């Protein structure tokens, strides 16, 4: 979830969908970081059977096969804001039974109350604008005793990008994510009980600054913030890459993320 946003919510969501539409065909080839986080989150699943499962922000559907194998759901809904991401997921996993593909906004879920035993979401909810709306919706559609299992980016992600830009201007070129304490407060305010949580630094290494940038761009997670709506001049872009190159070490060019892994449960007995 973003802390700040300088453009209207509807425009932001449209731009977000278009960005992920464009990245739908390149996503799987560049999503190494996303796969690392996904595998760790799947290992945290708190149950071995769930009748109704929602994969929130499914992207190209990387979690669908594992969720099907681990939980044997009678109904699995793959939801995403990007129609093209859903098209790729549907093509890749057409053999999965009882899987339905839905284009919708996580902050306005098109489902009846108490619909799901498990909501699973890996590196998707950081794109939501309003934490209160998000967790109210998750609470509404989760069954009593059901679970929300998610990973999301936190404050302090991609400091290498920020550092490289500091030498060029004073604008924010990296999305501003929530602090861990604020995230956990939002989960609790949404009336969920946090069963387990962990905040980890996940570092990736690349052979060049360009490769690090492509690891973001090619999965739709562009780090350019909304105050830069036009293409950068080539000279400024080259200056940025030169500054980023200065951070090279023995392992290569670094790009690190702060990631929260959370397992939360809706209380079985609801106090009015």
ABEGO torsion letter per residue (X at the ends): XBABBABBAAAAAAAAAAAAAAAAAAAAAAAAAAAAAAAAAAAABABABBABBBBBGAEAGAAAAAAAAAAGBABBBBBBABAAAAAAAAAAAAABBGBBBBBBBAABBABBBGABABBBBBGAAAABABAAAAAAAAAAABBBGBBBBBBBBBBGBGAAAAAAAAAABABBABBBBBBAAAAAAAAAAAGBBBABBBBBBBBBBBABAAAAAAAAAAAGBBABBAABABBBBAAAAAAAAAAAAAABBAAEBBBBBBBBBBBBBBBABBBX
